[in-house]
Amino acid sequence: MLQIDVVTIFPEIFKAVVSESIIKRAQEKKKVAINIHNLRDYADNRHKKVDDRPFGGGPGMVISPVPVFKAVKKIKGRSKAAKVILLTPQGKKLDQKKVQLLSIEKRLIFLCPHYEGIDERVRQELVDEEISIGDYILTGGELPALVIIDSVVRLLPGVLGDEDSIKSESFADNLLEYPHYTRPADLKGMNVPEVLLCGNHKKIEQWRRQQSISKTRNKRMDLYNKYLKENKSNK
């Protein structure tokens, strides 16, 4: 079972997401255990203050290292398998390959910085990996943590009802997913492709593969080039 711990100053943000849909079912099936930790519980002052002014001056506040060190130490306990991940724009950009690698870890600890960031000594001493979900700035690390949790949990064996659906999803082979259709077959003159109605599974599979390749070439040339490169190297 994958163990996920999140350190945040806004634990309420996580409640709705981790208690609904696939993530809820994954916890019920004992595929993942998710614990949200309030960083303020590890503050050593009366007002539970976890931030302070930056040395050298400048705008905003910085998350203090002391409560973070205390939180990670207590959460990890004697576990040597825990990977500490800092959610930051400076991190490596998240992609499906990274999600797959995270899904086979035994334990993940997410640190969600806020304000102007987190004391650099946390990055130097505690963090195993830094991850970004894109080249833009968010208020804090909570939303990136939720994005990663959602993407990782759905890959855990036994979480999805149809395991084969993972194999054909976007980015699985550096390709975007093929188009989907359902009833009615004719909607105001817009008809479902005939091949999907023929019952020939081999033809359907070929059509879907070609559609994925074509869509990727038209919409994401960067992914298409990766697809060509990997397929060339595998021959």
C-alpha positions in Angstrom: 0.0 0.0 0.0 1.3 3.4 -0.9 1.6 5.9 2.0 1.1 9.6 1.2 1.7 12.4 3.7 1.1 16.0 3.0 2.5 18.9 5.1 0.5 22.1 4.7 -0.8 25.2 6.5 -4.2 24.7 4.8 -5.3 21.1 5.5 -8.9 21.9 4.7 -8.1 22.3 1.0 -7.5 18.5 0.8 -10.6 17.2 2.5 -13.1 17.3 -0.4 -10.7 15.8 -3.0 -9.3 12.9 -1.0 -12.8 11.9 0.3 -14.4 11.6 -3.2 -14.4 9.5 -6.3 -11.4 7.3 -7.2 -9.2 8.5 -4.4 -11.8 7.7 -1.9 -12.3 4.2 -3.3 -8.5 3.6 -3.4 -8.4 4.3 0.3 -11.3 2.0 1.0 -9.6 -0.7 -1.0 -6.4 -0.2 1.1 -4.4 0.7 -2.0 -3.3 4.0 -0.5 -3.3 5.8 2.9 -3.4 9.6 2.8 -2.6 11.7 5.8 -2.8 15.5 5.9 -0.6 17.2 8.5 -1.1 20.8 9.6 2.4 22.5 9.8 1.1 24.8 12.5 0.9 21.8 14.8 4.7 21.7 14.8 5.2 25.4 15.6 7.0 26.1 18.9 5.3 29.4 19.6 2.0 30.4 21.3 0.4 31.8 18.1 1.3 28.7 15.9 3.2 31.1 13.6 5.2 29.2 10.9 6.5 32.1 8.8 8.9 35.0 9.3 10.5 37.9 7.4 13.3 37.1 5.0 16.9 37.9 5.9 18.2 40.6 3.6 14.8 42.2 3.3 12.3 41.9 0.5 8.5 41.5 0.1 6.4 38.8 1.7 7.2 36.1 4.3 9.1 32.8 4.2 8.1 29.5 5.7 10.4 28.8 8.7 12.6 25.7 8.6 12.1 24.7 12.3 8.5 23.4 12.1 9.2 21.7 8.7 12.1 19.8 10.1 10.1 18.8 13.2 7.1 17.7 11.0 9.2 15.6 8.6 11.2 13.9 11.4 8.0 12.9 13.2 6.2 11.8 10.0 9.1 9.7 8.7 9.8 8.1 12.0 12.1 5.1 11.4 11.0 4.8 7.8 13.9 5.0 5.3 11.7 4.5 2.3 10.0 7.9 2.4 10.7 10.3 -0.4 10.3 13.9 0.5 9.0 16.0 -2.4 8.9 19.8 -2.5 6.2 21.4 -4.7 7.9 24.4 -6.4 8.2 26.2 -9.7 11.9 25.4 -9.6 11.3 21.7 -9.7 11.3 19.3 -12.7 8.1 19.5 -14.7 5.6 16.8 -14.0 4.9 14.3 -16.8 3.3 10.9 -17.1 6.6 9.1 -16.8 7.3 10.8 -13.5 3.8 9.9 -12.3 4.5 6.3 -13.1 7.8 6.4 -11.2 6.1 7.9 -8.2 3.3 5.3 -8.3 5.8 2.5 -7.4 7.3 4.3 -4.4 6.4 3.0 -0.9 6.0 6.4 0.7 5.7 10.0 -0.5 5.8 13.1 1.7 4.7 16.3 0.0 5.8 19.7 1.3 3.5 22.5 0.3 5.3 25.9 0.6 3.4 29.2 0.8 4.0 32.9 0.8 7.3 33.7 -0.8 8.6 30.2 -0.4 10.4 28.0 2.1 13.7 28.4 3.9 16.5 27.1 1.6 17.8 24.8 4.3 14.7 22.7 4.0 15.5 22.2 0.3 19.1 21.4 1.1 18.6 18.9 4.0 15.2 17.4 3.7 14.1 17.3 0.1 14.7 14.3 -2.2 13.0 15.8 -5.2 11.4 19.0 -6.4 8.4 18.9 -8.8 6.6 21.6 -10.7 3.3 21.1 -12.5 3.9 23.9 -15.0 5.6 27.2 -15.7 3.2 29.4 -13.8 2.9 30.6 -10.2 0.2 29.4 -7.8 -0.5 30.7 -4.3 1.0 27.6 -2.7 1.9 23.9 -3.1 -1.6 22.5 -2.2 -3.0 22.4 -5.7 0.1 20.8 -7.2 0.1 18.2 -4.4 -3.5 17.3 -5.2 -2.7 17.1 -8.9 0.1 14.6 -8.3 -1.9 12.6 -5.7 -4.7 12.2 -8.2 -2.5 11.2 -11.1 -0.5 8.8 -9.0 -3.3 7.0 -7.1 -5.2 6.1 -10.3 -2.2 4.2 -11.5 -2.0 2.0 -8.4 -2.9 -1.7 -9.3 -6.5 -2.4 -8.6 -7.7 1.2 -8.2 -9.4 1.6 -11.6 -12.2 -0.7 -12.6 -10.7 -1.3 -16.1 -6.9 -1.6 -16.0 -6.7 -1.6 -19.8 -7.9 2.0 -19.9 -4.5 3.2 -18.5 -2.7 1.7 -21.5 -4.6 3.8 -24.0 -4.7 7.1 -22.1 -3.0 10.2 -23.3 0.8 10.3 -22.9 1.0 6.5 -22.4 3.2 6.2 -25.5 3.9 9.9 -26.0 0.6 10.0 -27.9 -2.7 11.8 -27.2 -5.7 9.6 -26.7 -8.0 8.8 -29.7 -11.5 10.3 -30.0 -14.3 8.8 -28.0 -18.0 8.4 -29.1 -21.2 7.1 -27.4 -24.9 7.0 -28.2 -26.6 8.4 -30.3 -24.7 7.3 -33.4 -26.3 10.2 -35.3 -26.4 13.6 -33.6 -27.9 16.3 -35.9 -26.1 14.8 -38.9 -22.8 14.3 -37.1 -22.2 10.6 -37.4 -20.0 8.3 -35.4 -17.2 6.9 -37.6 -18.4 3.7 -39.3 -15.4 1.7 -38.2 -16.5 1.9 -34.6 -19.8 0.3 -35.5 -18.5 -2.6 -37.6 -17.6 -4.9 -34.7 -14.2 -5.7 -36.1 -11.9 -5.2 -33.1 -8.7 -5.3 -35.1 -9.9 -2.6 -37.5 -11.1 -0.5 -34.5 -7.7 -0.8 -32.8 -5.9 0.2 -36.0 -8.2 3.2 -36.4 -7.7 4.3 -32.8 -4.0 4.1 -33.1 -3.9 6.1 -36.3 -6.2 8.7 -34.7 -3.9 9.0 -31.7 -0.9 9.5 -34.0 -2.7 12.0 -36.2 -4.0 14.0 -33.2 -0.6 14.1 -31.6 1.0 15.3 -34.8 -1.5 18.1 -35.2 -1.8 19.2 -31.6 1.5 18.4 -29.8 4.5 18.2 -32.2 6.8 18.0 -29.1 5.1 14.7 -28.1 5.0 13.5 -31.7 8.7 13.9 -32.1 9.3 11.9 -28.8 7.0 9.2 -30.2 9.0 9.0 -33.4 12.3 9.0 -31.6 11.4 6.2 -29.2 9.8 4.1 -31.9 12.9 4.5 -34.1 15.2 3.5 -31.2 13.1 0.4 -30.5 13.4 -1.0 -34.0 
